[in-house]
Amino acid sequence: MEKTTIPFLCGGTFFAQILRARRHRKSPAELAKGQKESLSEPELFRRLISIYHLNNDFKPEGSSLKTNASRFKQCKDNFILFIEFNDYDKRRNFKEDIQKEDSKAFSAMVQFVRDFIDESAYKQLVRNLLGLIQEDSSIPTNEKFFIWPKWVEKKSLITRTEINLPDLLLGIWHYIAINRSNENIKGADTYHSWYPDNPKEYKGRVGADIKQELQVTCSNTSHQSASASVLDGENNQSSEKAYEADDSSTTEENNYSKTQIIQNATIVNQHGEKNIHITHVDTLNI
């Protein structure tokens, strides 16, 4: 297998970090009583794919979701056909959707976080993902991720302190879908460095250099808030321009020569030897 940078951001390494932050699963006793496991690895995988498809009803046919989820996490295959990362229209629709205020993918990611991610692990997940991006030397420092409401360069993203988790997850998932859809197998070395001996014993240290104090939330109103902020900025600029226009017109008015009309005026010229009287003038400019 081709030697790659460690760590390497791809779908599998992204998925592996999400799995580490999921809520506590049901106990064997609960499962014995017939309760179904809603936090299973295959279900998380299915929901992530559904977010990309903009369709929560994604149900793969003719393959084992459980096997594919495990192989995707361990970066044993690219799964470009299974996820449909090769579908141009799906990629385009996904990219356009995440930049909308009423994004379907954003709403689905908010629900994904609330359903699956342990709130006490929010900071851990963000730190690990930012560290993964920071330490992946194959991502240039000026590479851009779409983190609502704008494109953000890597060097700025890894220093952020306030993070809305659904926005971050969506931005990274989009980056993977567009830029690394056929490079999942390159994350195998990274996965094995995290789980060198036991698939349940994590030994990774990615994110250790993310030192800033993080404030992580899961808000479904970040899009509206950001839009309102942008709108307020536009209104302020409009007000400033209007003020400047008023000020400019006042100045022009002061400098403009005025015409005053005096009806039935009498002009008296008192210079010279004789006085001259003019009894009527139509218009007198002063």
Phi, psi and omega in degrees: 000142181299133179286132182232170178294147176235125359278162180232125179280123175205181182300319183293316180290325174298313180296320180298321179289324177297318180298327179292338184257006184286160180298163179296136181278166180293147180285161176304325180295320179293320178294324179295333180278003177098002179286136182272147178276109182272351183254025183293155179302315178298323181291321176298319179297315179300317182292323177298316178296322179298323178297317177296322181283349186060034183209111183289353182263018179301123178222109182293150180244144172070023178206163181270112179296323181297313180295317181293323179298316180294316180291326177295315180300320182274003176060042180269352180203159179278329180056031182294326179281321182297315180279340183072037173294342181276356182275110184302316183295321178294319178296316180296314180298321180295314180298317180292321184295316186293346179265006179264151177295323180259043184300126176293319181296321179296313179301319180293323180290324175301314180293324177300313180297316182292328181281324193243332189266131178289124183301327180290348181255007180305307184295320178302313182297314180296315180299317180293320180289318177297320178295322178299318178291317182297316187274349177282100185290348178279354175261112180300154182294336179262008176297143186248139174243141177273104176247108188320133009256021185209172175281134184235130178289151181308314184297333177273322182298317186287352178253003181296149178248331180251120186229129168266113191305314179301323179295317180294312180299319181293319179296319180288319179298321177295316180301318180294315181298322185272321189253337186226032183295329182250024182236022183298324183294342179289349179270001184300317180297323178295313180300316181291333176287335177278325181233071186287331186242316187228130181295352179250002182244100184279130180235018180286155177233017181298136181097358182296336181268003174274099190262342185293151177286124185261140171242107187246130180234170172230088185248138176264007182248007183298325180293315179295320181297316181294320180295319179296321179295316178297317180296318178300319179298319179294320179296320180296319178296321179296319180295318180297317179296320180295319179297315180299321180295317179297317182296320180295318182293327179294317180297316179298322181296321182291328183272351186280133178290137185258152176247123181245133182255125177240119182273145177053044182282151175241126182253132178240118176263113186259008179267150179092183185286333183237147174274139179245125179252127175247118190271344181212132175226130180293307183222137179237117177271129181243000000 
